[in-house]
């Protein structure tokens, strides 16, 4: 049961990476992640005794599932190595692709050599995966088929662990990379224990303990791979609640904005599409308000002061934002949308330097949600019967 939970989580992580690759442009990193996670999921599935026995029976070769586990483990190491070296490299895409092909070529040679050594060892008695590991990695067992794959896995994943810890940070992707790297470190430790058994040092740790450590490492790798998707989903849900009130109000005022095909796919894409609708509606509102203010000035007699104000409106798109905090600036804009403040002028809509487009729309929506919530409470108090 635990094996299938691990395999299921790794399969889910692989499926999410495949879906992301289909929605976005395929890249070396996404392909490497699919290979690494998928191969690790295969390792977990092949250690389920009924499935291992079924594969052995279909292939007419005892314990062939364990030989395929070696190949899958090599594939995991190769994919992880390509992923981390591509992410941390500053070379051109063409050079990164050549390096990745070399890494895949080395992994393919080692996988073929491992299978060749496995078949050269001859047929053995059909055993459960853990029993096969205990016998083949024992001091008196035929441990030669395990030496080459374990050495490659240790070297490749040690590079992945070093680069992963080096590039981990407090960002969303950095946290996920750190969790993923912790799992890789545990896989390196489990591989080291297996290698010690293979060379005859069997007193430090048993096969069962090493297999348990490998299972825990797979769970952590799966968690690190799923963490960005989970954070994106929960973050997108929170952002949808934040922009809901201002989107409803601006959608009521400008129902024709954003008419067309709505994007289908990850929730973060739909949040970005709704933010673009808010941005377009804000532009229309500000343009209409500026035009109305200009007409009022023109009808008031056209004094010198009015002409100066009219010129300021024409050049307002080139002015800097007001000298207030971003929160105060967003509050004024939100109050204007809620009809609690007169139009402050086009410069107030320009985002502060410390904010991206997305962050600025979210800040305005957050302040509008606060004002809208306060207005609803006031309306409820007015509607309560007086004693």
Secondary structure, DSSP 8 states (H G I E B T S, - for coil): -HHHHHHHHHHHHHHHHHHHHHHS---HHHHHHHHHHHHHHHHHHHTSHHHHHHHHHHHTSTTHHHHHHHHHHHHHHHHHHHHHHHHH--S-HHHHHHHHHHHHHHHHHHHHHHHHHHHHT-------HHHHHHHHTSTTS--HHHHHHHHHHHHHHHHHHHHHHHH--SSHHHHHHHHHHHHHHHHHHHHHHHHHHHTT--SS--HHHHHHHHHHHHHHHHHHHHHHHHHHHHHHHHHHHHHHHHHHHHHHH-TTTT-S----S-HHHHHHHHHHHHHHHHHHHHHHHHHHHHHHHHHTT--HHHHHHHHHHHTGGGS---SS-HHHHHHHHHHHHTTSS----GGGGS--TT--HHHHHHHHHHHHHHHHHHHHHHHHHHHS---
